[in-house]
Amino acid sequence: MPITDLLVHNANQFGNDVALVEINPDVKEKKRVTWRDYELIETNPICHYRREITWQVFDEKANRVANLLLSRGIQKGDKVAILMMNCLEWLPIYFGILKTGALAVPMNFRFDAEEIKYCLDLSETDVLFFGPEFIGRIEEIVDDIGEKRILFFVGGTCPTFAEPYDNLVNNCSSVAPNIILDDKDDAAIYFSSGTTGFPKAILHNHESLMHAAKVEQNHHAQTKNDVFLCIPPLYHTGAKMHWFGSLLTGGKAVLLKGVTPKTIFETVSNEGCTIVWLLVPWAQDILLALDRGELKIEDYKLSQWRLMHIGAQPVPQSLIKRWKEYFPNHKYDTNYGLSESIGPGCVHLGMDNIEKVGAIGIPGYGWEAKIVDTEGVEVAKGEVGELIVKGPGVMTCYYNDPEATANTLKDGWLFTGDMAEMDEDGFIYLVDRKKDVIISGGENIYPVQIENFLSKFSKIKDVAVIGLADERLGEITAAIIELNPDTECTEEEIQEFCKTLPRYKRPKKIIFAEVPRNATGKIEKPKLRERYHSTNLVDAQNRG
């Protein structure tokens, strides 16, 4: 059944139960207020520290969004993008889009103006919902994107080039639109990039989304009584598909803005969170705060917290060992996945396999996985090959890119581009990445983008970007820079030049050295990794 049916079910069965809570510690209030009526929140914007909506209001809000879109001519198969930070409005908008039969197109909030335009064009998007954080970026490109698209602003004072979402949606009916959906109907487009840094549009149907919900619930034995703490951005398949476990069970989820150890502990304690998904840096920060005595477990109500799981990047064994010293009763799981496999869970460690920390795990619920050679033939256990996966969550295709689709999907198998090996017990370990993508703090960084940017600096002759192992972030970005002959340049000059890059893309380490290239002019990345001891980063971290 389509994923929207779960929302309708929860509204009917658990209508008055809390579905979503938004907490923003950056908004200070003299008094903490719990809001059960979403309309009160909309008319009292000062109460943004903590907001909540029930399943019934969630469904009604989604219906209003759907009816707004239908009134503006949006039809089944059209595309509607979301460019917003995590907030209570995000998921009702997402499900409102789906209820029209249109495709939801979540956008990375790190995209700059040109990347936003590129992805809107690539996905052939008809409507864009955007938040106040993106006014400047949208204003840069509004002449290019605004003429043929509807722009809805979700926030306070609406800019002149957009239409006010709040005013418009509140005048729409809360009755569900009469749109018939099927499992095989297209549902969403997510964006991914290869080593070139150019995003691909990944098309998924409702069957993919529904399977993601089943996977999450199955892997973590989630029940109605579980409370899921969601910190990562909802545009990411990882965050949303983990939340789908709450959708399937009708449980409460908390959207937390802010990732300090103190705010995480406060939220787990105050909201009764039982499941928390962390990235490696956040887990490291919590452990450091505990080591320094800045946090004390006994100051918080944490006994109900039963599961800590990590995804989006390799997990050092040493981190989990230290975590279990502080939280011996916690279950632990890690997930492997791609946007092409509807996010996390096509491979997962499993909550009862703590002795296998270091592995990404075994095939997930409803998934198959194999490791194959260059001919697609399965290799023996202990041998290295490319990891491929197959299951109901595999993408339909790369949207409007049949060549890339053919290179990635073969006989129903998704070729991940990740090199792996399987031990005698069937557990899979990543040993390297076929692609050059750097994973830093759970975010993908594409070396070619940074290389192209740095190549514009007049003192630079050549540049290569690789990832170096980092205990907290997993990897950091290192730029190997070859200067023009008889040219002097300092690291400070390079960093000053990079200030126009988004902070997460700026190189964390500058190395002045020759950049090796082969006979065809390609950078010899393997040679650089060996030279700077970044070969087999995943394996090196797992041994830590």
C-alpha positions as CSV (number, residue, x, y, z in Angstrom):
1,M,0.0,0.0,0.0
2,P,1.2,3.6,-0.5
3,I,3.0,5.2,2.4
4,T,0.3,7.8,2.8
5,D,-2.1,5.1,4.0
6,L,0.0,4.8,7.2
7,L,-0.7,8.5,8.1
8,V,-4.4,8.0,7.5
9,H,-4.4,4.9,9.7
10,N,-2.6,6.7,12.5
11,A,-5.0,9.7,12.3
12,N,-7.9,7.3,12.7
13,Q,-6.4,5.0,15.3
14,F,-4.3,7.4,17.4
15,G,-5.7,10.7,16.5
16,N,-5.1,12.5,19.8
17,D,-1.7,11.0,20.4
18,V,1.4,13.1,19.8
19,A,3.0,12.4,16.5
20,L,5.8,15.0,16.2
21,V,7.6,17.3,18.6
22,E,9.9,20.1,17.6
23,I,12.5,21.4,20.1
24,N,14.7,24.4,19.4
25,P,17.0,25.2,22.3
26,D,18.3,28.3,20.5
27,V,14.9,30.0,21.2
28,K,14.9,31.0,24.8
29,E,11.7,31.4,26.8
30,K,10.9,32.4,30.4
31,K,8.4,29.5,30.6
32,R,8.3,26.2,28.9
33,V,4.9,25.7,27.2
34,T,3.5,22.5,25.8
35,W,1.2,23.2,22.8
36,R,-1.3,20.5,21.8
37,D,-3.1,22.7,19.3
38,Y,-1.1,23.4,16.2
39,E,-3.3,26.5,15.4
40,L,-2.3,28.1,18.7
41,I,1.3,27.7,17.7
42,E,0.8,29.4,14.4
43,T,-0.8,32.4,16.0
44,N,1.8,32.5,18.8
45,P,5.2,32.3,17.1
46,I,7.0,33.2,20.3
47,C,6.3,29.6,21.5
48,H,8.9,27.9,19.3
49,Y,11.0,26.3,22.0
50,R,8.7,23.3,22.0
51,R,5.9,22.6,19.5
52,E,3.9,19.4,19.0
53,I,1.2,18.1,16.7
54,T,-1.1,15.0,17.0
55,W,-1.6,12.4,14.3
56,Q,-5.0,13.8,13.5
57,V,-3.6,17.4,13.0
58,F,-0.7,16.0,11.1
59,D,-3.0,14.3,8.6
60,E,-5.3,17.4,8.4
61,K,-2.2,19.6,7.7
62,A,-1.1,17.2,5.0
63,N,-4.6,17.3,3.4
64,R,-4.5,21.1,3.4
65,V,-1.1,21.1,1.6
66,A,-2.5,18.6,-0.9
67,N,-5.6,20.7,-1.6
68,L,-3.4,23.9,-2.0
69,L,-1.3,22.2,-4.6
70,L,-4.3,20.7,-6.4
71,S,-5.9,24.2,-6.5
72,R,-2.8,25.4,-8.3
73,G,-3.0,22.8,-11.0
74,I,-0.5,20.3,-9.6
75,Q,-1.3,16.8,-10.9
76,K,-0.2,13.2,-10.4
77,G,3.4,12.9,-11.6
78,D,4.4,16.5,-11.1
79,K,7.3,17.3,-8.9
80,V,7.3,19.5,-5.7
81,A,10.5,20.4,-3.9
82,I,11.2,21.1,-0.2
83,L,14.1,23.3,0.8
84,M,13.6,23.7,4.6
85,M,15.4,23.1,7.8
86,N,13.8,20.6,10.2
87,C,10.6,21.8,11.6
88,L,7.0,20.7,12.3
89,E,5.9,21.9,8.9
90,W,8.4,19.7,7.0
91,L,6.7,16.3,7.2
92,P,3.1,17.5,6.7
93,I,4.3,19.2,3.5
94,Y,6.1,16.1,2.4
95,F,2.9,13.9,2.9
96,G,0.7,16.6,1.4
97,I,2.7,16.4,-1.8
98,L,2.4,12.6,-1.8
99,K,-1.4,12.8,-1.3
100,T,-1.7,14.7,-4.6
101,G,0.1,11.9,-6.5
102,A,3.0,14.3,-7.1
103,L,6.6,13.5,-6.3
104,A,8.2,15.0,-3.3
105,V,11.7,16.3,-4.0
106,P,13.7,17.0,-0.8
107,M,16.6,19.4,-1.3
108,N,19.9,19.4,0.6
109,F,19.9,22.6,2.8
110,R,23.7,22.9,2.1
111,F,23.1,23.5,-1.6
112,D,24.3,26.9,-2.8
113,A,22.1,28.9,-5.2
114,E,23.5,27.3,-8.4
115,E,23.1,23.8,-7.0
116,I,19.5,24.6,-6.1
117,K,18.8,25.7,-9.6
118,Y,20.6,22.7,-11.1
119,C,18.6,20.2,-9.0
120,L,15.3,22.0,-9.7
121,D,16.0,21.8,-13.4
122,L,17.3,18.2,-13.2
123,S,14.2,17.0,-11.4
124,E,11.8,19.1,-13.6
125,T,10.3,20.5,-10.4
126,D,7.1,22.5,-10.7
127,V,6.8,23.9,-7.1
128,L,9.3,24.9,-4.4
129,F,8.5,25.2,-0.7
130,F,11.4,27.1,1.0
131,G,12.1,28.4,4.5
132,P,13.5,31.7,5.8
133,E,17.1,30.4,5.9
134,F,17.1,30.3,2.1
135,I,15.7,33.7,1.1
136,G,19.1,35.0,0.0
137,R,20.0,31.9,-2.1
138,I,16.6,31.9,-3.8
139,E,16.8,35.6,-4.5
140,E,20.0,35.0,-6.4
141,I,18.3,32.7,-8.9
142,V,14.7,33.8,-8.7
143,D,14.8,35.3,-12.2
144,D,15.9,31.9,-13.6
145,I,13.6,29.7,-11.5
146,G,10.6,31.8,-10.6
147,E,9.0,32.3,-14.0
148,K,8.0,28.7,-14.6
149,R,7.6,27.6,-10.9
150,I,5.4,28.3,-8.0
151,L,7.4,29.5,-5.0
152,F,5.8,29.0,-1.5
153,F,7.6,30.7,1.5
154,V,7.2,28.8,4.8
155,G,8.0,31.2,7.6
156,G,7.2,34.8,8.8
157,T,7.4,37.8,6.5
158,C,7.1,36.6,3.0
159,P,9.6,37.9,0.4
160,T,8.0,39.7,-2.6
161,F,9.1,37.1,-5.1
162,A,7.2,34.2,-3.3
163,E,3.7,33.4,-2.0
164,P,2.9,33.0,1.8
165,Y,2.4,29.4,2.6
166,D,0.8,30.0,6.0
167,N,-2.0,32.3,4.7
168,L,-2.8,30.1,1.7
169,V,-2.8,26.7,3.3
170,N,-5.0,27.7,6.2
171,N,-7.8,28.6,3.7
172,C,-7.7,25.1,2.2
173,S,-9.9,22.2,3.1
174,S,-8.6,19.6,5.6
175,V,-10.5,16.8,3.9
176,A,-8.4,14.3,2.1
177,P,-8.3,14.7,-1.7
178,N,-9.7,11.9,-3.8
179,I,-6.5,10.7,-5.4
180,I,-5.9,7.0,-5.9
181,L,-2.4,5.8,-5.3
182,D,-0.6,2.5,-6.0
183,D,2.5,0.9,-4.8
184,K,4.2,1.3,-8.2
185,D,3.4,5.0,-8.4
186,D,6.4,7.3,-8.4
187,A,6.7,8.9,-5.0
188,A,9.9,10.8,-4.5
189,I,13.2,12.1,-6.0
190,Y,16.3,12.3,-3.9
191,F,19.7,13.6,-4.9
192,S,23.0,11.9,-4.9
193,S,26.4,12.6,-6.5
194,G,29.2,10.6,-7.8
195,T,32.9,11.6,-7.7
196,T,32.2,14.3,-10.3
197,G,30.1,16.1,-7.8
198,F,27.2,16.5,-10.2
199,P,23.9,15.4,-8.5
200,K,21.9,12.6,-9.9
201,A,18.1,12.5,-9.4
202,I,17.1,9.2,-7.8
203,L,13.5,8.1,-8.4
204,H,11.7,5.9,-5.9
205,N,8.1,4.6,-5.8
206,H,5.7,4.1,-2.9
207,E,6.8,0.5,-2.5
208,S,10.3,1.7,-1.7
209,L,9.1,4.1,0.9
210,M,6.8,1.5,2.5
211,H,9.6,-1.1,2.6
212,A,11.9,1.4,4.4
213,A,9.2,1.7,7.1
214,K,9.1,-2.1,7.5
215,V,12.9,-2.4,7.6
216,E,13.2,0.2,10.3
217,Q,10.5,-1.4,12.5
218,N,11.9,-4.9,12.0
219,H,15.5,-4.0,12.7
220,H,14.9,-2.1,15.9
221,A,11.8,-3.9,17.2
222,Q,10.0,-0.6,17.3
223,T,6.6,-0.3,19.1
224,K,4.0,2.3,19.7
225,N,5.6,3.1,23.0
226,D,9.0,4.0,21.5
227,V,10.0,7.6,21.2
228,F,12.5,8.3,18.4
229,L,14.9,11.3,18.6
230,C,15.6,12.6,15.1
231,I,18.5,15.1,14.8
232,P,19.8,14.8,11.2
233,P,18.1,16.8,8.4
234,L,14.9,15.4,7.0
235,Y,16.0,15.9,3.4
236,H,18.3,13.0,4.0
237,T,17.0,9.5,3.3
238,G,18.6,8.4,6.6
239,A,16.7,10.6,8.9
240,K,13.3,10.3,7.2
241,M,13.5,6.5,6.7
242,H,14.4,6.0,10.3
243,W,11.4,8.1,11.3
244,F,9.3,5.9,9.1
245,G,9.5,3.3,11.9
246,S,7.5,5.8,14.1
247,L,5.1,6.3,11.2
248,L,4.5,2.5,11.0
249,T,3.9,2.0,14.7
250,G,2.2,5.3,15.5
251,G,4.9,6.3,18.0
252,K,6.1,9.8,18.9
253,A,9.2,11.3,17.3
254,V,11.1,14.4,18.4
255,L,12.8,16.8,16.0
256,L,15.8,18.4,17.8
257,K,17.5,21.5,16.5
258,G,20.9,21.6,18.1
259,V,23.4,18.8,18.7
260,T,25.3,19.7,21.8
261,P,25.7,16.8,24.3
262,K,23.6,18.8,26.9
263,T,20.7,19.4,24.5
264,I,20.7,15.7,23.5
265,F,20.6,14.5,27.1
266,E,18.0,17.1,28.1
267,T,15.7,16.0,25.2
268,V,16.1,12.3,25.8
269,S,15.3,12.9,29.5
270,N,12.4,15.3,29.1
271,E,10.7,13.6,26.1
272,G,11.3,10.0,27.3
273,C,13.3,9.1,24.1
274,T,14.0,5.4,23.7
275,I,15.8,5.3,20.3
276,V,18.4,7.8,19.3
277,W,20.2,7.9,16.0
278,L,23.6,9.6,16.2
279,L,26.4,10.5,13.9
280,V,30.0,9.6,15.0
281,P,30.9,13.2,15.9
282,W,27.9,13.6,18.2
283,A,28.6,10.4,19.9
284,Q,32.3,11.4,20.3
285,D,31.2,14.8,21.8
286,I,28.9,13.0,24.3
287,L,31.7,10.7,25.4
288,L,34.2,13.6,25.8
289,A,31.6,15.6,27.8
290,L,31.1,12.6,30.1
291,D,34.9,12.1,30.4
292,R,35.4,15.7,31.4
293,G,32.5,15.7,33.9
294,E,30.5,18.3,31.9
295,L,27.7,15.8,31.7
296,K,26.6,13.5,34.5
297,I,24.3,10.6,33.7
298,E,22.6,10.7,37.1
299,D,21.4,14.3,36.4
300,Y,19.0,13.0,33.6
301,K,16.3,10.5,33.2
302,L,17.9,8.1,30.7
303,S,16.9,4.7,31.9
304,Q,14.3,4.3,29.1
305,W,16.9,4.9,26.4
306,R,17.3,1.4,25.0
307,L,19.0,1.8,21.5
308,M,21.8,4.0,20.1
309,H,22.5,3.5,16.5
310,I,24.8,5.2,14.1
311,G,24.8,5.5,10.3
312,A,26.1,7.6,7.4
313,Q,29.8,6.9,8.0
314,P,32.2,4.2,9.3
315,V,32.1,3.7,13.1
316,P,35.4,3.1,15.0
317,Q,35.3,0.1,17.2
318,S,36.9,2.1,20.0
319,L,33.9,4.4,20.1
320,I,31.4,1.7,20.7
321,K,33.6,0.1,23.4
322,R,33.7,3.4,25.3
323,W,30.0,3.9,24.8
324,K,29.2,0.6,26.3
325,E,31.3,1.5,29.4
326,Y,29.0,4.4,30.1
327,F,25.8,2.7,28.8
328,P,26.2,-1.1,29.4
329,N,22.5,-1.7,28.8
330,H,22.2,0.0,25.5
331,K,21.5,-2.0,22.4
332,Y,23.6,-0.8,19.4
333,D,23.1,-1.1,15.7
334,T,24.7,0.4,12.6
335,N,23.2,0.7,9.2
336,Y,24.6,0.8,5.7
337,G,22.6,2.2,2.8
338,L,22.5,4.5,-0.2
339,S,19.9,7.0,-1.4
340,E,19.6,4.5,-4.3
341,S,18.5,1.9,-1.8
342,I,16.1,4.3,0.0
343,G,18.6,5.1,2.7
344,P,19.7,2.9,5.6
345,G,19.1,-0.7,6.2
346,C,19.9,-2.7,3.1
347,V,22.7,-4.0,5.3
348,H,22.7,-3.6,9.0
349,L,24.7,-5.0,12.0
350,G,21.8,-6.1,14.1
351,M,21.1,-5.2,17.7
352,D,22.4,-8.6,19.1
353,N,25.7,-8.6,17.1
354,I,27.8,-6.3,19.2
355,E,30.7,-8.7,18.9
356,K,30.8,-7.9,15.2
357,V,31.3,-4.1,15.6
358,G,33.5,-3.1,12.7
359,A,31.3,-4.8,10.2
360,I,28.4,-3.0,8.4
361,G,26.5,-6.3,9.0
362,I,24.3,-8.7,7.2
363,P,21.5,-8.1,4.6
364,G,18.6,-6.2,6.0
365,Y,15.0,-7.2,6.2
366,G,13.8,-8.1,2.8
367,W,17.2,-7.4,1.2
368,E,19.8,-9.6,-0.5
369,A,23.5,-8.7,-0.7
370,K,26.5,-10.2,-2.6
371,I,30.1,-9.3,-3.2
372,V,31.1,-9.7,-6.8
373,D,34.2,-9.3,-9.0
374,T,34.4,-7.1,-12.1
375,E,32.4,-9.6,-14.1
376,G,29.6,-9.7,-11.6
377,V,30.5,-13.1,-10.3
378,E,30.2,-13.7,-6.6
379,V,33.6,-13.9,-4.9
380,A,34.5,-16.3,-2.1
381,K,34.3,-15.3,1.5
382,G,37.3,-13.3,2.6
383,E,37.9,-11.9,-0.9
384,V,37.4,-8.3,-1.8
385,G,34.8,-7.3,-4.4
386,E,32.1,-4.8,-5.1
387,L,29.0,-4.9,-2.8
388,I,25.7,-5.2,-4.6
389,V,22.2,-5.3,-3.1
390,K,18.7,-6.2,-4.2
391,G,15.3,-5.7,-2.6
392,P,12.0,-3.8,-2.7
393,G,13.8,-0.5,-1.8
394,V,16.0,-0.3,-4.8
395,M,15.4,2.8,-6.8
396,T,13.3,2.8,-10.0
397,C,16.0,4.6,-11.9
398,Y,18.1,7.7,-12.2
399,Y,15.5,10.2,-13.4
400,N,16.0,11.0,-17.1
401,D,19.5,9.3,-17.1
402,P,19.2,5.9,-18.7
403,E,22.9,5.5,-19.2
404,A,23.7,6.0,-15.5
405,T,20.8,3.7,-14.6
406,A,22.1,0.9,-16.8
407,N,25.6,1.2,-15.2
408,T,24.1,0.9,-11.7
409,L,21.1,-1.4,-12.0
410,K,21.7,-4.8,-13.5
411,D,19.1,-7.6,-13.4
412,G,17.5,-5.9,-10.3
413,W,20.9,-5.6,-8.5
414,L,22.1,-2.3,-7.4
415,F,25.9,-1.9,-7.8
416,T,26.9,0.3,-4.9
417,G,30.5,1.2,-5.9
418,D,31.8,0.2,-2.5
419,M,34.4,-2.5,-2.1
420,A,33.8,-5.0,0.7
421,E,34.6,-8.5,1.9
422,M,32.5,-11.1,3.8
423,D,33.7,-13.1,6.8
424,E,33.0,-16.7,7.5
425,D,29.8,-15.8,9.4
426,G,28.4,-13.8,6.5
427,F,29.1,-10.4,8.0
428,I,30.2,-7.7,5.5
429,Y,33.0,-5.3,6.0
430,L,33.8,-2.3,3.9
431,V,37.5,-2.1,2.9
432,D,37.5,0.9,0.6
433,R,35.4,3.0,-1.6
434,K,35.4,2.6,-5.3
435,K,34.3,6.2,-5.6
436,D,36.3,9.1,-4.2
437,V,33.6,10.6,-2.1
438,I,34.8,11.8,1.3
439,I,32.4,11.2,4.3
440,S,33.0,13.8,7.0
441,G,30.7,13.9,9.9
442,G,28.0,12.0,7.9
443,E,28.1,14.5,5.0
444,N,29.3,13.5,1.5
445,I,32.0,15.8,0.2
446,Y,32.9,15.6,-3.5
447,P,36.6,16.2,-4.2
448,V,36.2,17.5,-7.8
449,Q,34.1,20.4,-6.6
450,I,36.8,21.6,-4.2
451,E,39.5,20.9,-6.8
452,N,37.7,23.0,-9.4
453,F,37.3,25.8,-6.9
454,L,40.9,25.8,-5.8
455,S,42.2,25.6,-9.4
456,K,40.9,29.2,-9.8
457,F,43.5,30.5,-7.4
458,S,46.3,32.1,-9.4
459,K,49.2,30.7,-7.4
460,I,48.0,27.1,-7.8
461,K,49.3,25.0,-10.6
462,D,47.5,21.7,-9.7
463,V,45.5,20.4,-6.9
464,A,44.1,17.1,-5.6
465,V,41.7,16.5,-2.7
466,I,41.5,13.3,-0.7
467,G,40.2,12.2,2.7
468,L,42.4,11.7,5.7
469,A,41.3,9.6,8.7
470,D,39.9,11.6,11.6
471,E,38.8,10.2,15.0
472,R,35.9,12.5,15.4
473,L,34.6,13.2,11.9
474,G,35.5,9.9,10.3
475,E,37.4,11.8,7.6
476,I,38.7,15.3,7.0
477,T,39.3,16.9,3.7
478,A,43.0,17.4,2.7
479,A,44.1,19.5,-0.3
480,I,47.4,18.5,-1.9
481,I,48.5,21.8,-3.7
482,E,51.2,22.1,-6.3
483,L,52.2,25.8,-6.7
484,N,53.3,27.5,-9.8
485,P,57.1,27.6,-10.3
486,D,58.9,30.2,-8.2
487,T,55.7,31.0,-6.3
488,E,55.4,31.4,-2.6
489,C,52.1,30.8,-0.8
490,T,51.0,30.2,2.8
491,E,48.3,28.0,4.2
492,E,46.6,31.1,5.5
493,E,46.3,32.5,1.9
494,I,44.6,29.3,0.8
495,Q,42.2,29.3,3.7
496,E,41.3,32.9,3.1
497,F,40.6,32.1,-0.6
498,C,38.4,29.2,0.6
499,K,36.1,31.5,2.7
500,T,33.6,31.7,-0.1
501,L,33.1,27.9,0.0
502,P,30.5,26.5,2.4
503,R,32.3,25.8,5.7
504,Y,31.9,22.0,5.5
505,K,33.6,22.0,2.0
506,R,36.7,23.9,3.1
507,P,39.9,21.8,3.3
508,K,40.9,21.0,6.9
509,K,44.5,20.3,5.9
510,I,46.7,21.9,3.3
511,I,49.7,20.0,1.9
512,F,52.1,21.7,-0.5
513,A,53.4,19.0,-2.7
514,E,53.5,17.7,-6.3
515,V,50.2,16.3,-7.6
516,P,50.9,13.0,-9.5
517,R,49.0,12.3,-12.7
518,N,49.0,9.3,-15.0
519,A,49.6,9.2,-18.8
520,T,46.0,10.1,-19.5
521,G,46.1,13.2,-17.3
522,K,44.1,11.7,-14.4
523,I,45.1,12.3,-10.8
524,E,46.6,9.2,-9.2
525,K,44.4,9.2,-6.1
526,P,45.6,5.7,-5.0
527,K,49.2,6.9,-4.9
528,L,48.2,10.0,-2.9
529,R,46.3,7.9,-0.4
530,E,49.2,5.6,0.1
531,R,51.6,8.5,0.4
532,Y,49.5,10.2,3.1
533,H,48.4,7.0,4.8
534,S,44.7,7.2,3.9
535,T,44.5,3.9,2.2
536,N,41.6,1.7,3.3
537,L,40.2,4.3,5.7
538,V,37.2,2.3,6.7
539,D,39.3,-0.7,7.6
540,A,41.7,1.5,9.5
541,Q,38.9,3.0,11.6
542,N,37.4,-0.4,12.3
543,R,40.7,-1.6,13.7
544,G,40.8,1.5,16.0
